[in-house]
Amino acid sequence: MSSQRVLTGITTTGTPHIGNYLGAIKPAIEASEKPNSDSFFFLADYHALIKCHDPERVARSTREIAATWLALGLDTNKATFYRQTDVPEITELTWILTCMCSKGLMNRAHAYKASVDANRDAGKEDLDDGVSMGLFSYPILMAADILMFNAHKIPVGKDQIQHIEMARDIAGKFNHSFEELFVLPEAQVDEQTQLIPGLDGRKMSKSYDNTIPLFCSTDELRRLINQIKTDLREPGEPKDADSSTLFQLYNLFASSNESLKMRQAFENGIAWGEAKRELFEFLDSKLSAPRERYNLLMNDMAEVEMTLLRGAEKARAEAAPLMDKVRIATGIRPLTYVAPVSKKETSKQKELSDEELARIDEGRRRAILRQVQPLIDQVEAANDSKSAAQTLLSQKQTELESLKKKAKVKAENELEALKIELARFL
């Protein structure tokens, strides 16, 4: 089975919470363990700057997210785990893709349109008020993140599908305009992904301030679980497990037997206080081991940094050769660059007959002889032709050693022709 490359970016603007773990981190790490998976995970710290201008928050979030993924068992021998800013080829590719992307495509980006609509609703004359170029063009940076590693599948929520389609459009235009260097990525949307409820019953999100940090302390975990909203049903009254945030959070971590036991407790009228205690003790036991690893890593940032740098080295081993091809394809080349013979030209050469090839070689030989004929004439006119021939060949050999690339090939051809023509004097 052929390997599928999967790429996931994590924006470094917040502390990982239970919703992040269940909705993204856990399934991503499990997928990276599959034998046919080639997983790339990166800390999207350039993306963080689009909306967050608090440097301490970005730096803290970067530390927390890196430690979280490692504490939860990410095997960096099987997956490539790196920091976006450690791969400079990404920003270089972003500029080249920016030059391939129409403004009209960016005008249709959901985030930009939402900002414009908000300004319009607020009655602002400038519909671009508060819109930075980072916000406007970040789908291009996202496209560079993806295309830099030619990822096949990009796990995203439904709200991000548009960005994957934009990456496909930009890649297609580059491939058509220059050379087919980029895979057209596909969005991977898990329709079965469950809604992870927060403290107030809504989706767990930093935007709603209703999250449970994944590795908060035992006391903080207890305090937050005690804040979870419940209804007014008394102890002894049957309770609806499926509409309860307490049960849903328990169920997301539980085995089928554990889930069934808790559901029966709800049907038997468990008190809300008892249900909260059960959930706290259950989650605390599930998270205690990774929490301990997380705290160790947070106190050993040197080790985490080295892990990210090793990941960046792996990532750049992929990015640098592709970036070289991108530059060459767009005309950003060394002045001495010589285009390789294309497959089409090679195929055409194979179709030539031996006679035609001999005729071509003879024409090339005569052209070279015309270039060196004055030198041959000087040898012939010399009083000691043998000595003159030896001196000339020695000088040409010395010159050859100081030349590079195209000039060297030309000099080698001339030297070979001189050796053949001057053999009669030696």
N, C-alpha and C positions, 0 to 999 in steps of 0.2 A: 504494500500500500504506500503511495507517495505521501511525503510529508506535507502537512498544511501549516503554513506560517501564520501565527495569530499574534496580533499586537494590541496592547492595552496601555493607555496612559492614565496616570493618576495626578490630578491637579493638586498642587501643594498649598492649599489655602485653609485647611482645617484639620481637626483631630479625628482620626478614624473612629467611627462608631459602629454599633452592632449592625445597623442597616448596611453599611459599607461592606462589612465582613460577610454577611449572609447573601447580599445581592451581587457582590463583585469579587471580593478577595477569595473566599472559599471556593467558588466554582472555577475561578481562574487557576488557582494553585492545583486543584484536582485535575483540570484539563492539561496542565503542563506535565503531569506525570504520565500521560498516555504516550505509547511508543511512537505514534505517527504525528505527534505534535511538536512544533518548533515555536516556542513561545518567547515573545519579547515583551517585557514589562518595563515601563520607564516613569520616572518622576517628572511630571510636566511643569517644571519650575518657570520656564518662559511663559507658559500659559497663565500661571498664577499672577503675573504682573499685569495682565489685561484689566483685572478688576480690583486687585489687592495691592495697595501702595504702602502697606505696613511691612517693612523689611523683617522685623522680628517675628511677625506672624508667619511669613513665608519660610524663614529659616527654621523656626520651630516645627512647622508642619512637615517640612522636608525630613527633619530628623525623625519625627514620630511615624511618618508613613513608611520610611525605609526600615525602621526597627520593627514596625508592625508586620510587614510582609515576611521579614526574616524570622520573627518570633513564631509566626503561624506555619512555618515549615517550608517556605519556598526553597527549592533546591536550585542554587545558582549554577550547578554543574549541568542541569538539564534545561534551564531557562536563562535567557540573557536579561539581566536586571541592571539598569543603568539610569543615570541622571541625564535629562535632556541637554542641559548646558555643558555636559562633558563631551558632547559629540558636535563639534563646530560645523561639520558637513551639513547638519540639518538646517542651520540658519543660512548657509550659502545656497543650499538647494531652495530654500524658501524664496530668496530673491529671484532666482532663475524662474521658478514657477509663478512668482508675482508678475513677471514680464510676459508670461503666457496666459494669464488670467484676465478676463474682461471685467471691467468695473460693474457691468450689468449683472454678472453672476453674483458678485458680492452684494449688490443692492438687494438681491432676493434672499440673502441669508436671514434666517429666523431671528437671531439675536439682534441684528441691525434693524430689521423691520419693527421688532418689538420696541426698541428704543425710540425710533421715529414715531411710532403710534403713541407712545407714552408722552412724548413732547407735544404731539398734536392734541391729545386729550387734555393736556395741561394748558393749552392755549398759547404755547410758546411760538414765537415767530420763526426762530431758528430751529428747524426740525432736527438738526444734527447736534443740538446742544448736549454737551457731555459725552459725545461719541468720540472716542479716541481712534486713531488708526489701528491700534492693536485690536480693539473690539471689531472694527469694520473688516479687517483683513485676516483675522485669526483662523478662518477656515483654510487659508493657504498654508499657514504654519502647520495646521493639523494634517493637511495633505502631504506636506514635506515629511512629517513624522512617519506617516504611513508608507509613502513611496520610497523613502530612503532605504527601507528594508524590504521592499517589495512584498509586503504582507498580503496574504490571500483573504483572511477573515479578520474583521474588526468587531469585537463584541461591543454593542452600544444599546442604549435605550432608544425608543422610537423617536424621541426628540432629536437624536443625533444622526438619523438616517440621511438627512439632507447633506450633512457634511461629507459622508462617505460618497454620495453621488457626485458632489462637487470634486472630490479627489479623483474620481473616475473620469470626470469631464476634463480636468486639467491634465491628467496623465495621458488621456487619449489625444488631446491636442498636441502635447509634446511629442508623443510617438509618431503622430502623423507629420508634424513639422520637421522633425529632426531624425530620430532613430528610435526603434522600438526597444526602449530600455526599461519601461515600467509595467509591472503587473497591474491590471485593473482590479482594485480591491472590492470586496463585497461586505456589506453590513451583516452582522450576525446578531439577530434579535431573538432573545429567549422569550417566547410568548407565554411560557409557563412560569416565568419569574413571579414570585409572590410579592405582594405589597408588604413591606416590613413596617408595622405600626410603631408610632412614637408614643411618648408619654401621654399625649392628648388624643390618641386614636387615629390621628391623621398620619400620612406617610412620614416615616422618620427622616428628618431633613434639618440641616443647619439653618435653612431659611425659616423654619417654623420654631426653632429653638426648642425642639422636643426630643433631642437625641440622648442616647445612653453611650457615653464613650466606651470603646471596647475594653480598654485596660485601665479604667478608673479604679480607685482603691475600693476595698471591701466596704468601708463605711459609706463612700460616695455611691456605690452600686445600690446599697440598701436604701439610702435616702431617695435616690431617683425612682426606684421601683415603688416606694411608698407614695410617690406623687402620681402614679398612673391612675387615670380616671376610671371609676367604676360606677355602676348604677345603685339604686337604693334598696335592692333586694336584701332581706335580712338573712342571718345565718339560719340554715335549715331549708330555705327556699331554693328550689332548683334554679340553676343559672344556665344561660345560653353560652356554651363554650365558644361557639363560632363567632360570636359578636364581641367577645372579650379580648382586650389587648393582652391581658395577663396570660390567657390560654394560648393565644396566637404566638407570643414570644416564647413561651414554654415549648410549644409544638415544633417550632423551627429548630430547636436544639435537641429535641427528644427522639428516642427510638420509637417504633410503633407501639411497643408494650408500655413504655413510659407515657406516651401520649394517651393511650387508651385508659390507663389508670387515672390520669389527671381528668380526663373527660368524665369518667364515672364520678369523681369527687365533685365536679361541677353539678352533675345531675343529682347528686345526693345533698346538695345545698351547702357546700363548703363556704365558710365565712370569707369575706373579701380580705380581711387581715391575714387569715391563714393562707389564702391563695398567694398573697404577696410574699409571705414568708417562704412558702414552697418555691416560688419562682426565684427569689433571691438566692436561696441555698443551692438550687439547681444550677443557676447560671454561674454562681461563684465557684462551684466545684468544676464546671466545664472550662472556665476561663483561668483558673488559678495557675495551671502549668504554663500556658503561653504568656500569662501576665508576668510570671517570674522571669521567663526568657526575655520578654520585652524590657523589663526593668534592668536586667543585666546588660542588654544591648544599649539602652539609653545612657548607661554609665560607662560605656566603652565605645564612644563614637569613632575612635580611631579604627576599630575593627570594621564598623559599618562603612566608614569612608573607604577603606581598602577594598571592601566587597564591591562598592559602587564603581570604584576605579577599575577593578578587574572586569566588571561588567562593561564599562565604557570601552575598554581595550578590545573586548570581544565584539562590541557593537561597531567600533571603528574599523575593525578588520573586514566588516561587511560594507560599511559606508564609504570608506576611502576609495576602494577600487571602482565602485559605482559612480562616485562623484567625479573621478578621473574621466570616465566614459561620458558623463553628462557634459563636462567642460569641452571635451573633444568634439562631441556631437554638435554643440552650439557654436563652435568656432573659437572657443577660448583655448588656444593651443600654443605650445612652444613654437618659436619662429622656425626651428629646424624640423618640425613635425613632417613626416612623410606618411601619407595614408597607405594602409596595408592593401594588398590586392584583394578585392572583394571576391566572394564565393562565385558570383556571377562571372567575373572575369576569369577566375581559375577554371570554371566549367567550360568557358569558351576556349581557353587554351587547350584543354584536354581534347576538344573536338577537332583541333587542327591536325592535319596530316604531318607525317615525319618530314615530307618534302617542304611543306610550308614553314614548319618550325626551323628547318635548316636554312631556309631562305631568310627568315627573320634574324637568325643568329649571325648569318653572313653580313646582313645589312648593318647590324649593330657593331660587328667587328670592323667593318670598313669605316664606320663613323668614328670609332675610337682611333683607328689608324690615322685618320685625317687630323685628329687633334695632336698626335705625337709625331707626325711625319717630320716636322722641322727638327726635332731632336734626333731622329734617325739620320736625317741628312747631315747634321753636325758630326755624328759619329763616323759616317762614311767619309767625310771630308778631312777628318783628323789624320795627322801623320801616324799616330799609333791608335788605330781604331779599336783594338782590343782593350787598351788601357782606358780609352774614352768611354767604351761601352760599360766597363766595370765601374768606373766613377759615376756614370749617369744612373746606373741601376742602384748603386749604393745610396746616392743622394735621394732618389725616389723612395727607397725603403725607409730612410730616415724621416722624410717628409710625411710619409704615410702614418707613421706611429704617432704623430702629433695631431692628426686630423680626427674629426668626429662625424659619426652618422653619415649623412648624404655625401659630404665631401670625401669621406674615407672610401665609400663604395666606388665613387668615380675614380679616385686615385688607384685603387686596387685593380680596376679594369684596365687602366692605362699601363700600370706596371706589368700586368700579365701580357699585354700586347707587346710591350717593349722587350720582355724576356724572349718572346717567340721570334720577333724580328731581328733581335741583336744576337741571337744564338750563333749565327754564322761567323761572328767576329770573336767569339769566346773559345 
